[in-house]
């Protein structure tokens, strides 16, 4: 179960996406769907890969 900080992060991300132009919102939606499908198909390995990509992006930012 997600805690309140996870819910706050999700809400903040959705707020940023909401403020994007419609075409960018659609691109984010498509990317998220594709990434989600890949992660789901790969199971635990997909979840680890997603965590790695997120951590790498955060360390570069």
Buried (B, 14 or more C-beta within 10 A) or exposed (E): EEEEEEEEEEEEEEEEEEEEEEEEEEEBEEEEEEBEEEBEEEEEEBEEBBEEEEEEEEEEE
